[in-house]
């Protein structure tokens, strides 16, 4: 969902001075935002970042292995 679509679906709750203080949004949108938040929290974990850096370094050094499909990758992992 684009930011424009999100802005169209939410309702803003303003204080007596007209400043937005809260937002009411559809439950489905709330769930999507929560899933995104969880994903970002996982991505930012130190061990995940270390693994990503190691993987990028291995690819640069030519230590990576490419596969034509996920099936062949899984078969290779099972060996």
mmCIF file of the N, C-alpha and C atoms, coordinates in Angstrom:
data_MODEL
# 
_entry.id   MODEL 
# 
loop_
_atom_site.group_PDB 
_atom_site.id 
_atom_site.type_symbol 
_atom_site.label_atom_id 
_atom_site.label_alt_id 
_atom_site.label_comp_id 
_atom_site.label_asym_id 
_atom_site.label_entity_id 
_atom_site.label_seq_id 
_atom_site.pdbx_PDB_ins_code 
_atom_site.Cartn_x 
_atom_site.Cartn_y 
_atom_site.Cartn_z 
_atom_site.occupancy 
_atom_site.B_iso_or_equiv 
_atom_site.pdbx_formal_charge 
_atom_site.auth_seq_id 
_atom_site.auth_comp_id 
_atom_site.auth_asym_id 
_atom_site.auth_atom_id 
_atom_site.pdbx_PDB_model_num 
ATOM 1   N N  . UNK A 1 1  ? 0.855  -1.171  0.000   1.00 0.00 ? 1  UNK A N  1 
ATOM 2   C CA . UNK A 1 1  ? 0.000  0.000   0.000   1.00 0.00 ? 1  UNK A CA 1 
ATOM 3   C C  . UNK A 1 1  ? 0.905  1.239   0.000   1.00 0.00 ? 1  UNK A C  1 
ATOM 4   N N  . UNK A 1 2  ? 0.609  2.164   -0.840  1.00 0.00 ? 2  UNK A N  1 
ATOM 5   C CA . UNK A 1 2  ? 1.423  3.382   -0.944  1.00 0.00 ? 2  UNK A CA 1 
ATOM 6   C C  . UNK A 1 2  ? 1.091  4.342   0.197   1.00 0.00 ? 2  UNK A C  1 
ATOM 7   N N  . UNK A 1 3  ? 1.975  5.297   0.415   1.00 0.00 ? 3  UNK A N  1 
ATOM 8   C CA . UNK A 1 3  ? 1.735  6.275   1.477   1.00 0.00 ? 3  UNK A CA 1 
ATOM 9   C C  . UNK A 1 3  ? 0.487  7.108   1.192   1.00 0.00 ? 3  UNK A C  1 
ATOM 10  N N  . UNK A 1 4  ? 0.242  7.377   -0.074  1.00 0.00 ? 4  UNK A N  1 
ATOM 11  C CA . UNK A 1 4  ? -0.968 8.132   -0.436  1.00 0.00 ? 4  UNK A CA 1 
ATOM 12  C C  . UNK A 1 4  ? -2.217 7.344   -0.067  1.00 0.00 ? 4  UNK A C  1 
ATOM 13  N N  . UNK A 1 5  ? -2.214 6.031   -0.341  1.00 0.00 ? 5  UNK A N  1 
ATOM 14  C CA . UNK A 1 5  ? -3.371 5.190   0.003   1.00 0.00 ? 5  UNK A CA 1 
ATOM 15  C C  . UNK A 1 5  ? -3.560 5.132   1.519   1.00 0.00 ? 5  UNK A C  1 
ATOM 16  N N  . UNK A 1 6  ? -2.465 5.065   2.254   1.00 0.00 ? 6  UNK A N  1 
ATOM 17  C CA . UNK A 1 6  ? -2.560 5.050   3.721   1.00 0.00 ? 6  UNK A CA 1 
ATOM 18  C C  . UNK A 1 6  ? -3.177 6.349   4.216   1.00 0.00 ? 6  UNK A C  1 
ATOM 19  N N  . UNK A 1 7  ? -2.690 7.470   3.701   1.00 0.00 ? 7  UNK A N  1 
ATOM 20  C CA . UNK A 1 7  ? -3.205 8.771   4.139   1.00 0.00 ? 7  UNK A CA 1 
ATOM 21  C C  . UNK A 1 7  ? -4.694 8.919   3.846   1.00 0.00 ? 7  UNK A C  1 
ATOM 22  N N  . UNK A 1 8  ? -5.164 8.296   2.771   1.00 0.00 ? 8  UNK A N  1 
ATOM 23  C CA . UNK A 1 8  ? -6.581 8.378   2.426   1.00 0.00 ? 8  UNK A CA 1 
ATOM 24  C C  . UNK A 1 8  ? -7.441 7.536   3.361   1.00 0.00 ? 8  UNK A C  1 
ATOM 25  N N  . UNK A 1 9  ? -6.865 6.490   3.959   1.00 0.00 ? 9  UNK A N  1 
ATOM 26  C CA . UNK A 1 9  ? -7.645 5.578   4.794   1.00 0.00 ? 9  UNK A CA 1 
ATOM 27  C C  . UNK A 1 9  ? -7.686 5.969   6.276   1.00 0.00 ? 9  UNK A C  1 
ATOM 28  N N  . UNK A 1 10 ? -6.734 6.750   6.727   1.00 0.00 ? 10 UNK A N  1 
ATOM 29  C CA . UNK A 1 10 ? -6.684 7.072   8.159   1.00 0.00 ? 10 UNK A CA 1 
ATOM 30  C C  . UNK A 1 10 ? -7.550 8.278   8.482   1.00 0.00 ? 10 UNK A C  1 
ATOM 31  N N  . UNK A 1 11 ? -7.943 8.341   9.728   1.00 0.00 ? 11 UNK A N  1 
ATOM 32  C CA . UNK A 1 11 ? -8.698 9.489   10.247  1.00 0.00 ? 11 UNK A CA 1 
ATOM 33  C C  . UNK A 1 11 ? -7.842 10.137  11.321  1.00 0.00 ? 11 UNK A C  1 
ATOM 34  N N  . UNK A 1 12 ? -7.669 11.445  11.237  1.00 0.00 ? 12 UNK A N  1 
ATOM 35  C CA . UNK A 1 12 ? -6.852 12.177  12.195  1.00 0.00 ? 12 UNK A CA 1 
ATOM 36  C C  . UNK A 1 12 ? -7.723 12.720  13.316  1.00 0.00 ? 12 UNK A C  1 
ATOM 37  N N  . UNK A 1 13 ? -7.211 12.641  14.542  1.00 0.00 ? 13 UNK A N  1 
ATOM 38  C CA . UNK A 1 13 ? -7.893 13.191  15.708  1.00 0.00 ? 13 UNK A CA 1 
ATOM 39  C C  . UNK A 1 13 ? -7.072 14.401  16.140  1.00 0.00 ? 13 UNK A C  1 
ATOM 40  N N  . UNK A 1 14 ? -7.706 15.562  16.119  1.00 0.00 ? 14 UNK A N  1 
ATOM 41  C CA . UNK A 1 14 ? -7.013 16.814  16.434  1.00 0.00 ? 14 UNK A CA 1 
ATOM 42  C C  . UNK A 1 14 ? -7.384 17.309  17.824  1.00 0.00 ? 14 UNK A C  1 
ATOM 43  N N  . UNK A 1 15 ? -6.475 18.090  18.416  1.00 0.00 ? 15 UNK A N  1 
ATOM 44  C CA . UNK A 1 15 ? -6.786 18.722  19.698  1.00 0.00 ? 15 UNK A CA 1 
ATOM 45  C C  . UNK A 1 15 ? -7.534 20.031  19.434  1.00 0.00 ? 15 UNK A C  1 
ATOM 46  N N  . UNK A 1 16 ? -7.813 20.776  20.495  1.00 0.00 ? 16 UNK A N  1 
ATOM 47  C CA . UNK A 1 16 ? -8.604 22.004  20.345  1.00 0.00 ? 16 UNK A CA 1 
ATOM 48  C C  . UNK A 1 16 ? -7.870 23.084  19.560  1.00 0.00 ? 16 UNK A C  1 
ATOM 49  N N  . UNK A 1 17 ? -6.553 22.913  19.350  1.00 0.00 ? 17 UNK A N  1 
ATOM 50  C CA . UNK A 1 17 ? -5.770 23.883  18.580  1.00 0.00 ? 17 UNK A CA 1 
ATOM 51  C C  . UNK A 1 17 ? -5.615 23.460  17.115  1.00 0.00 ? 17 UNK A C  1 
ATOM 52  N N  . UNK A 1 18 ? -6.243 22.351  16.768  1.00 0.00 ? 18 UNK A N  1 
ATOM 53  C CA . UNK A 1 18 ? -6.185 21.887  15.387  1.00 0.00 ? 18 UNK A CA 1 
ATOM 54  C C  . UNK A 1 18 ? -4.955 21.053  15.052  1.00 0.00 ? 18 UNK A C  1 
ATOM 55  N N  . UNK A 1 19 ? -4.144 20.703  16.058  1.00 0.00 ? 19 UNK A N  1 
ATOM 56  C CA . UNK A 1 19 ? -2.955 19.884  15.818  1.00 0.00 ? 19 UNK A CA 1 
ATOM 57  C C  . UNK A 1 19 ? -3.330 18.408  15.881  1.00 0.00 ? 19 UNK A C  1 
ATOM 58  N N  . UNK A 1 20 ? -2.862 17.660  14.914  1.00 0.00 ? 20 UNK A N  1 
ATOM 59  C CA . UNK A 1 20 ? -3.130 16.222  14.907  1.00 0.00 ? 20 UNK A CA 1 
ATOM 60  C C  . UNK A 1 20 ? -2.434 15.563  16.089  1.00 0.00 ? 20 UNK A C  1 
ATOM 61  N N  . UNK A 1 21 ? -3.189 14.766  16.856  1.00 0.00 ? 21 UNK A N  1 
ATOM 62  C CA . UNK A 1 21 ? -2.649 14.105  18.048  1.00 0.00 ? 21 UNK A CA 1 
ATOM 63  C C  . UNK A 1 21 ? -2.723 12.591  17.961  1.00 0.00 ? 21 UNK A C  1 
ATOM 64  N N  . UNK A 1 22 ? -3.710 12.066  17.274  1.00 0.00 ? 22 UNK A N  1 
ATOM 65  C CA . UNK A 1 22 ? -3.878 10.623  17.153  1.00 0.00 ? 22 UNK A CA 1 
ATOM 66  C C  . UNK A 1 22 ? -4.396 10.297  15.767  1.00 0.00 ? 22 UNK A C  1 
ATOM 67  N N  . UNK A 1 23 ? -4.292 9.007   15.442  1.00 0.00 ? 23 UNK A N  1 
ATOM 68  C CA . UNK A 1 23 ? -4.753 8.539   14.143  1.00 0.00 ? 23 UNK A CA 1 
ATOM 69  C C  . UNK A 1 23 ? -5.594 7.288   14.344  1.00 0.00 ? 23 UNK A C  1 
ATOM 70  N N  . UNK A 1 24 ? -6.694 7.217   13.666  1.00 0.00 ? 24 UNK A N  1 
ATOM 71  C CA . UNK A 1 24 ? -7.530 6.020   13.646  1.00 0.00 ? 24 UNK A CA 1 
ATOM 72  C C  . UNK A 1 24 ? -7.329 5.388   12.267  1.00 0.00 ? 24 UNK A C  1 
ATOM 73  N N  . UNK A 1 25 ? -7.002 4.094   12.263  1.00 0.00 ? 25 UNK A N  1 
ATOM 74  C CA . UNK A 1 25 ? -6.771 3.442   10.977  1.00 0.00 ? 25 UNK A CA 1 
ATOM 75  C C  . UNK A 1 25 ? -7.443 2.086   10.936  1.00 0.00 ? 25 UNK A C  1 
ATOM 76  N N  . UNK A 1 26 ? -7.723 1.595   9.735   1.00 0.00 ? 26 UNK A N  1 
ATOM 77  C CA . UNK A 1 26 ? -8.355 0.282   9.599   1.00 0.00 ? 26 UNK A CA 1 
ATOM 78  C C  . UNK A 1 26 ? -7.460 -0.812  10.192  1.00 0.00 ? 26 UNK A C  1 
ATOM 79  N N  . UNK A 1 27 ? -8.090 -1.837  10.758  1.00 0.00 ? 27 UNK A N  1 
ATOM 80  C CA . UNK A 1 27 ? -7.349 -2.908  11.409  1.00 0.00 ? 27 UNK A CA 1 
ATOM 81  C C  . UNK A 1 27 ? -6.378 -3.592  10.445  1.00 0.00 ? 27 UNK A C  1 
ATOM 82  N N  . UNK A 1 28 ? -6.793 -3.822  9.222   1.00 0.00 ? 28 UNK A N  1 
ATOM 83  C CA . UNK A 1 28 ? -5.921 -4.476  8.235   1.00 0.00 ? 28 UNK A CA 1 
ATOM 84  C C  . UNK A 1 28 ? -4.641 -3.659  8.031   1.00 0.00 ? 28 UNK A C  1 
ATOM 85  N N  . UNK A 1 29 ? -4.769 -2.373  7.949   1.00 0.00 ? 29 UNK A N  1 
ATOM 86  C CA . UNK A 1 29 ? -3.608 -1.497  7.791   1.00 0.00 ? 29 UNK A CA 1 
ATOM 87  C C  . UNK A 1 29 ? -2.725 -1.561  9.043   1.00 0.00 ? 29 UNK A C  1 
ATOM 88  N N  . UNK A 1 30 ? -3.347 -1.579  10.210  1.00 0.00 ? 30 UNK A N  1 
ATOM 89  C CA . UNK A 1 30 ? -2.598 -1.712  11.458  1.00 0.00 ? 30 UNK A CA 1 
ATOM 90  C C  . UNK A 1 30 ? -1.772 -2.997  11.451  1.00 0.00 ? 30 UNK A C  1 
ATOM 91  N N  . UNK A 1 31 ? -2.377 -4.108  11.039  1.00 0.00 ? 31 UNK A N  1 
ATOM 92  C CA . UNK A 1 31 ? -1.663 -5.397  11.000  1.00 0.00 ? 31 UNK A CA 1 
ATOM 93  C C  . UNK A 1 31 ? -0.481 -5.327  10.031  1.00 0.00 ? 31 UNK A C  1 
ATOM 94  N N  . UNK A 1 32 ? -0.679 -4.718  8.870   1.00 0.00 ? 32 UNK A N  1 
ATOM 95  C CA . UNK A 1 32 ? 0.414  -4.586  7.898   1.00 0.00 ? 32 UNK A CA 1 
ATOM 96  C C  . UNK A 1 32 ? 1.567  -3.769  8.480   1.00 0.00 ? 32 UNK A C  1 
ATOM 97  N N  . UNK A 1 33 ? 1.244  -2.688  9.162   1.00 0.00 ? 33 UNK A N  1 
ATOM 98  C CA . UNK A 1 33 ? 2.277  -1.851  9.770   1.00 0.00 ? 33 UNK A CA 1 
ATOM 99  C C  . UNK A 1 33 ? 2.996  -2.588  10.896  1.00 0.00 ? 33 UNK A C  1 
ATOM 100 N N  . UNK A 1 34 ? 2.269  -3.400  11.662  1.00 0.00 ? 34 UNK A N  1 
ATOM 101 C CA . UNK A 1 34 ? 2.896  -4.186  12.724  1.00 0.00 ? 34 UNK A CA 1 
ATOM 102 C C  . UNK A 1 34 ? 3.845  -5.236  12.137  1.00 0.00 ? 34 UNK A C  1 
ATOM 103 N N  . UNK A 1 35 ? 3.428  -5.881  11.059  1.00 0.00 ? 35 UNK A N  1 
ATOM 104 C CA . UNK A 1 35 ? 4.295  -6.868  10.400  1.00 0.00 ? 35 UNK A CA 1 
ATOM 105 C C  . UNK A 1 35 ? 5.564  -6.197  9.881   1.00 0.00 ? 35 UNK A C  1 
ATOM 106 N N  . UNK A 1 36 ? 5.415  -5.012  9.320   1.00 0.00 ? 36 UNK A N  1 
ATOM 107 C CA . UNK A 1 36 ? 6.578  -4.262  8.842   1.00 0.00 ? 36 UNK A CA 1 
ATOM 108 C C  . UNK A 1 36 ? 7.507  -3.924  9.999   1.00 0.00 ? 36 UNK A C  1 
ATOM 109 N N  . UNK A 1 37 ? 6.953  -3.509  11.130  1.00 0.00 ? 37 UNK A N  1 
ATOM 110 C CA . UNK A 1 37 ? 7.746  -3.165  12.302  1.00 0.00 ? 37 UNK A CA 1 
ATOM 111 C C  . UNK A 1 37 ? 8.529  -4.381  12.801  1.00 0.00 ? 37 UNK A C  1 
ATOM 112 N N  . UNK A 1 38 ? 7.883  -5.525  12.868  1.00 0.00 ? 38 UNK A N  1 
ATOM 113 C CA . UNK A 1 38 ? 8.557  -6.749  13.311  1.00 0.00 ? 38 UNK A CA 1 
ATOM 114 C C  . UNK A 1 38 ? 9.685  -7.097  12.352  1.00 0.00 ? 38 UNK A C  1 
ATOM 115 N N  . UNK A 1 39 ? 9.426  -6.989  11.059  1.00 0.00 ? 39 UNK A N  1 
ATOM 116 C CA . UNK A 1 39 ? 10.447 -7.273  10.052  1.00 0.00 ? 39 UNK A CA 1 
ATOM 117 C C  . UNK A 1 39 ? 11.645 -6.362  10.227  1.00 0.00 ? 39 UNK A C  1 
ATOM 118 N N  . UNK A 1 40 ? 11.403 -5.085  10.446  1.00 0.00 ? 40 UNK A N  1 
ATOM 119 C CA . UNK A 1 40 ? 12.494 -4.128  10.625  1.00 0.00 ? 40 UNK A CA 1 
ATOM 120 C C  . UNK A 1 40 ? 13.278 -4.409  11.907  1.00 0.00 ? 40 UNK A C  1 
ATOM 121 N N  . UNK A 1 41 ? 12.583 -4.832  12.960  1.00 0.00 ? 41 UNK A N  1 
ATOM 122 C CA . UNK A 1 41 ? 13.269 -5.157  14.205  1.00 0.00 ? 41 UNK A CA 1 
ATOM 123 C C  . UNK A 1 41 ? 14.196 -6.355  14.007  1.00 0.00 ? 41 UNK A C  1 
ATOM 124 N N  . UNK A 1 42 ? 13.736 -7.353  13.267  1.00 0.00 ? 42 UNK A N  1 
ATOM 125 C CA . UNK A 1 42 ? 14.568 -8.519  12.969  1.00 0.00 ? 42 UNK A CA 1 
ATOM 126 C C  . UNK A 1 42 ? 15.765 -8.086  12.131  1.00 0.00 ? 42 UNK A C  1 
ATOM 127 N N  . UNK A 1 43 ? 15.523 -7.292  11.112  1.00 0.00 ? 43 UNK A N  1 
ATOM 128 C CA . UNK A 1 43 ? 16.584 -6.837  10.210  1.00 0.00 ? 43 UNK A CA 1 
ATOM 129 C C  . UNK A 1 43 ? 17.668 -6.072  10.963  1.00 0.00 ? 43 UNK A C  1 
ATOM 130 N N  . UNK A 1 44 ? 17.294 -5.303  11.963  1.00 0.00 ? 44 UNK A N  1 
ATOM 131 C CA . UNK A 1 44 ? 18.247 -4.468  12.694  1.00 0.00 ? 44 UNK A CA 1 
ATOM 132 C C  . UNK A 1 44 ? 19.021 -5.222  13.768  1.00 0.00 ? 44 UNK A C  1 
ATOM 133 N N  . UNK A 1 45 ? 18.672 -6.473  14.036  1.00 0.00 ? 45 UNK A N  1 
ATOM 134 C CA . UNK A 1 45 ? 19.379 -7.230  15.069  1.00 0.00 ? 45 UNK A CA 1 
ATOM 135 C C  . UNK A 1 45 ? 20.847 -7.391  14.694  1.00 0.00 ? 45 UNK A C  1 
ATOM 136 N N  . UNK A 1 46 ? 21.694 -7.331  15.694  1.00 0.00 ? 46 UNK A N  1 
ATOM 137 C CA . UNK A 1 46 ? 23.136 -7.364  15.474  1.00 0.00 ? 46 UNK A CA 1 
ATOM 138 C C  . UNK A 1 46 ? 23.581 -8.631  14.738  1.00 0.00 ? 46 UNK A C  1 
ATOM 139 N N  . UNK A 1 47 ? 23.053 -9.782  15.128  1.00 0.00 ? 47 UNK A N  1 
ATOM 140 C CA . UNK A 1 47 ? 23.474 -11.024 14.477  1.00 0.00 ? 47 UNK A CA 1 
ATOM 141 C C  . UNK A 1 47 ? 23.028 -11.087 13.018  1.00 0.00 ? 47 UNK A C  1 
ATOM 142 N N  . UNK A 1 48 ? 21.867 -10.534 12.724  1.00 0.00 ? 48 UNK A N  1 
ATOM 143 C CA . UNK A 1 48 ? 21.389 -10.500 11.337  1.00 0.00 ? 48 UNK A CA 1 
ATOM 144 C C  . UNK A 1 48 ? 22.294 -9.588  10.504  1.00 0.00 ? 48 UNK A C  1 
ATOM 145 N N  . UNK A 1 49 ? 22.637 -8.423  11.052  1.00 0.00 ? 49 UNK A N  1 
ATOM 146 C CA . UNK A 1 49 ? 23.514 -7.498  10.337  1.00 0.00 ? 49 UNK A CA 1 
ATOM 147 C C  . UNK A 1 49 ? 24.887 -8.113  10.089  1.00 0.00 ? 49 UNK A C  1 
ATOM 148 N N  . UNK A 1 50 ? 25.426 -8.831  11.080  1.00 0.00 ? 50 UNK A N  1 
ATOM 149 C CA . UNK A 1 50 ? 26.714 -9.499  10.903  1.00 0.00 ? 50 UNK A CA 1 
ATOM 150 C C  . UNK A 1 50 ? 26.628 -10.539 9.785   1.00 0.00 ? 50 UNK A C  1 
ATOM 151 N N  . UNK A 1 51 ? 25.542 -11.302 9.774   1.00 0.00 ? 51 UNK A N  1 
ATOM 152 C CA . UNK A 1 51 ? 25.365 -12.330 8.739   1.00 0.00 ? 51 UNK A CA 1 
ATOM 153 C C  . UNK A 1 51 ? 25.259 -11.706 7.352   1.00 0.00 ? 51 UNK A C  1 
ATOM 154 N N  . UNK A 1 52 ? 24.543 -10.593 7.250   1.00 0.00 ? 52 UNK A N  1 
ATOM 155 C CA . UNK A 1 52 ? 24.416 -9.914  5.961   1.00 0.00 ? 52 UNK A CA 1 
ATOM 156 C C  . UNK A 1 52 ? 25.762 -9.392  5.474   1.00 0.00 ? 52 UNK A C  1 
ATOM 157 N N  . UNK A 1 53 ? 26.525 -8.795  6.385   1.00 0.00 ? 53 UNK A N  1 
ATOM 158 C CA . UNK A 1 53 ? 27.850 -8.294  6.009   1.00 0.00 ? 53 UNK A CA 1 
ATOM 159 C C  . UNK A 1 53 ? 28.762 -9.436  5.571   1.00 0.00 ? 53 UNK A C  1 
ATOM 160 N N  . UNK A 1 54 ? 28.709 -10.548 6.298   1.00 0.00 ? 54 UNK A N  1 
ATOM 161 C CA . UNK A 1 54 ? 29.523 -11.714 5.941   1.00 0.00 ? 54 UNK A CA 1 
ATOM 162 C C  . UNK A 1 54 ? 29.115 -12.239 4.568   1.00 0.00 ? 54 UNK A C  1 
ATOM 163 N N  . UNK A 1 55 ? 27.825 -12.319 4.316   1.00 0.00 ? 55 UNK A N  1 
ATOM 164 C CA . UNK A 1 55 ? 27.328 -12.804 3.021   1.00 0.00 ? 55 UNK A CA 1 
ATOM 165 C C  . UNK A 1 55 ? 27.772 -11.899 1.875   1.00 0.00 ? 55 UNK A C  1 
ATOM 166 N N  . UNK A 1 56 ? 27.665 -10.600 2.076   1.00 0.00 ? 56 UNK A N  1 
ATOM 167 C CA . UNK A 1 56 ? 28.090 -9.651  1.037   1.00 0.00 ? 56 UNK A CA 1 
ATOM 168 C C  . UNK A 1 56 ? 29.576 -9.788  0.755   1.00 0.00 ? 56 UNK A C  1 
ATOM 169 N N  . UNK A 1 57 ? 30.377 -9.953  1.829   1.00 0.00 ? 57 UNK A N  1 
ATOM 170 C CA . UNK A 1 57 ? 31.816 -10.116 1.661   1.00 0.00 ? 57 UNK A CA 1 
ATOM 171 C C  . UNK A 1 57 ? 32.128 -11.400 0.883   1.00 0.00 ? 57 UNK A C  1 
ATOM 172 N N  . UNK A 1 58 ? 31.425 -12.480 1.208   1.00 0.00 ? 58 UNK A N  1 
ATOM 173 C CA . UNK A 1 58 ? 31.646 -13.749 0.528   1.00 0.00 ? 58 UNK A CA 1 
ATOM 174 C C  . UNK A 1 58 ? 31.288 -13.654 -0.952  1.00 0.00 ? 58 UNK A C  1 
ATOM 175 N N  . UNK A 1 59 ? 30.238 -12.937 -1.279  1.00 0.00 ? 59 UNK A N  1 
ATOM 176 C CA . UNK A 1 59 ? 29.857 -12.750 -2.682  1.00 0.00 ? 59 UNK A CA 1 
ATOM 177 C C  . UNK A 1 59 ? 30.934 -11.957 -3.407  1.00 0.00 ? 59 UNK A C  1 
ATOM 178 N N  . UNK A 1 60 ? 31.420 -10.877 -2.787  1.00 0.00 ? 60 UNK A N  1 
ATOM 179 C CA . UNK A 1 60 ? 32.500 -10.076 -3.402  1.00 0.00 ? 60 UNK A CA 1 
ATOM 180 C C  . UNK A 1 60 ? 33.751 -10.918 -3.645  1.00 0.00 ? 60 UNK A C  1 
ATOM 181 N N  . UNK A 1 61 ? 34.033 -11.835 -2.731  1.00 0.00 ? 61 UNK A N  1 
ATOM 182 C CA . UNK A 1 61 ? 35.230 -12.668 -2.843  1.00 0.00 ? 61 UNK A CA 1 
ATOM 183 C C  . UNK A 1 61 ? 35.030 -13.871 -3.754  1.00 0.00 ? 61 UNK A C  1 
ATOM 184 N N  . UNK A 1 62 ? 33.837 -13.984 -4.340  1.00 0.00 ? 62 UNK A N  1 
ATOM 185 C CA . UNK A 1 62 ? 33.567 -15.085 -5.261  1.00 0.00 ? 62 UNK A CA 1 
ATOM 186 C C  . UNK A 1 62 ? 33.304 -16.413 -4.573  1.00 0.00 ? 62 UNK A C  1 
ATOM 187 N N  . UNK A 1 63 ? 32.983 -16.370 -3.305  1.00 0.00 ? 63 UNK A N  1 
ATOM 188 C CA . UNK A 1 63 ? 32.726 -17.597 -2.553  1.00 0.00 ? 63 UNK A CA 1 
ATOM 189 C C  . UNK A 1 63 ? 31.258 -18.019 -2.600  1.00 0.00 ? 63 UNK A C  1 
ATOM 190 N N  . UNK A 1 64 ? 30.461 -17.252 -3.286  1.00 0.00 ? 64 UNK A N  1 
ATOM 191 C CA . UNK A 1 64 ? 29.041 -17.562 -3.365  1.00 0.00 ? 64 UNK A CA 1 
ATOM 192 C C  . UNK A 1 64 ? 28.762 -18.647 -4.378  1.00 0.00 ? 64 UNK A C  1 
ATOM 193 N N  . UNK A 1 65 ? 27.637 -19.271 -4.259  1.00 0.00 ? 65 UNK A N  1 
ATOM 194 C CA . UNK A 1 65 ? 27.196 -20.299 -5.207  1.00 0.00 ? 65 UNK A CA 1 
ATOM 195 C C  . UNK A 1 65 ? 25.819 -19.900 -5.702  1.00 0.00 ? 65 UNK A C  1 
ATOM 196 N N  . UNK A 1 66 ? 25.647 -19.905 -7.004  1.00 0.00 ? 66 UNK A N  1 
ATOM 197 C CA . UNK A 1 66 ? 24.338 -19.532 -7.539  1.00 0.00 ? 66 UNK A CA 1 
ATOM 198 C C  . UNK A 1 66 ? 23.581 -20.785 -7.983  1.00 0.00 ? 66 UNK A C  1 
ATOM 199 N N  . UNK A 1 67 ? 22.280 -20.682 -7.936  1.00 0.00 ? 67 UNK A N  1 
ATOM 200 C CA . UNK A 1 67 ? 21.401 -21.793 -8.281  1.00 0.00 ? 67 UNK A CA 1 
ATOM 201 C C  . UNK A 1 67 ? 20.361 -21.318 -9.281  1.00 0.00 ? 67 UNK A C  1 
ATOM 202 N N  . UNK A 1 68 ? 19.859 -22.244 -10.067 1.00 0.00 ? 68 UNK A N  1 
ATOM 203 C CA . UNK A 1 68 ? 18.839 -21.900 -11.058 1.00 0.00 ? 68 UNK A CA 1 
ATOM 204 C C  . UNK A 1 68 ? 17.446 -21.849 -10.446 1.00 0.00 ? 68 UNK A C  1 
ATOM 205 N N  . UNK A 1 69 ? 17.289 -22.499 -9.279  1.00 0.00 ? 69 UNK A N  1 
ATOM 206 C CA . UNK A 1 69 ? 15.977 -22.484 -8.623  1.00 0.00 ? 69 UNK A CA 1 
ATOM 207 C C  . UNK A 1 69 ? 16.156 -22.741 -7.131  1.00 0.00 ? 69 UNK A C  1 
ATOM 208 N N  . UNK A 1 70 ? 15.118 -22.457 -6.389  1.00 0.00 ? 70 UNK A N  1 
ATOM 209 C CA . UNK A 1 70 ? 15.146 -22.724 -4.948  1.00 0.00 ? 70 UNK A CA 1 
ATOM 210 C C  . UNK A 1 70 ? 15.245 -24.227 -4.700  1.00 0.00 ? 70 UNK A C  1 
ATOM 211 N N  . UNK A 1 71 ? 14.626 -24.999 -5.559  1.00 0.00 ? 71 UNK A N  1 
ATOM 212 C CA . UNK A 1 71 ? 14.661 -26.460 -5.412  1.00 0.00 ? 71 UNK A CA 1 
ATOM 213 C C  . UNK A 1 71 ? 16.099 -26.980 -5.482  1.00 0.00 ? 71 UNK A C  1 
ATOM 214 N N  . UNK A 1 72 ? 16.881 -26.525 -6.463  1.00 0.00 ? 72 UNK A N  1 
ATOM 215 C CA . UNK A 1 72 ? 18.265 -26.992 -6.575  1.00 0.00 ? 72 UNK A CA 1 
ATOM 216 C C  . UNK A 1 72 ? 19.107 -26.496 -5.392  1.00 0.00 ? 72 UNK A C  1 
ATOM 217 N N  . UNK A 1 73 ? 18.800 -25.323 -4.875  1.00 0.00 ? 73 UNK A N  1 
ATOM 218 C CA . UNK A 1 73 ? 19.512 -24.812 -3.700  1.00 0.00 ? 73 UNK A CA 1 
ATOM 219 C C  . UNK A 1 73 ? 19.226 -25.700 -2.494  1.00 0.00 ? 73 UNK A C  1 
ATOM 220 N N  . UNK A 1 74 ? 17.981 -26.086 -2.310  1.00 0.00 ? 74 UNK A N  1 
ATOM 221 C CA . UNK A 1 74 ? 17.613 -26.953 -1.186  1.00 0.00 ? 74 UNK A CA 1 
ATOM 222 C C  . UNK A 1 74 ? 18.272 -28.316 -1.329  1.00 0.00 ? 74 UNK A C  1 
ATOM 223 N N  . UNK A 1 75 ? 18.294 -28.841 -2.541  1.00 0.00 ? 75 UNK A N  1 
ATOM 224 C CA . UNK A 1 75 ? 18.959 -30.129 -2.777  1.00 0.00 ? 75 UNK A CA 1 
ATOM 225 C C  . UNK A 1 75 ? 20.436 -30.037 -2.427  1.00 0.00 ? 75 UNK A C  1 
ATOM 226 N N  . UNK A 1 76 ? 21.090 -28.953 -2.809  1.00 0.00 ? 76 UNK A N  1 
ATOM 227 C CA . UNK A 1 76 ? 22.498 -28.753 -2.500  1.00 0.00 ? 76 UNK A CA 1 
ATOM 228 C C  . UNK A 1 76 ? 22.724 -28.674 -0.991  1.00 0.00 ? 76 UNK A C  1 
ATOM 229 N N  . UNK A 1 77 ? 21.827 -27.983 -0.296  1.00 0.00 ? 77 UNK A N  1 
ATOM 230 C CA . UNK A 1 77 ? 21.946 -27.866 1.170   1.00 0.00 ? 77 UNK A CA 1 
ATOM 231 C C  . UNK A 1 77 ? 21.797 -29.209 1.868   1.00 0.00 ? 77 UNK A C  1 
ATOM 232 N N  . UNK A 1 78 ? 21.003 -30.086 1.310   1.00 0.00 ? 78 UNK A N  1 
ATOM 233 C CA . UNK A 1 78 ? 20.760 -31.393 1.921   1.00 0.00 ? 78 UNK A CA 1 
ATOM 234 C C  . UNK A 1 78 ? 21.937 -32.355 1.733   1.00 0.00 ? 78 UNK A C  1 
ATOM 235 N N  . UNK A 1 79 ? 22.866 -32.049 0.858   1.00 0.00 ? 79 UNK A N  1 
ATOM 236 C CA . UNK A 1 79 ? 24.010 -32.934 0.606   1.00 0.00 ? 79 UNK A CA 1 
ATOM 237 C C  . UNK A 1 79 ? 24.962 -32.955 1.770   1.00 0.00 ? 79 UNK A C  1 
# 
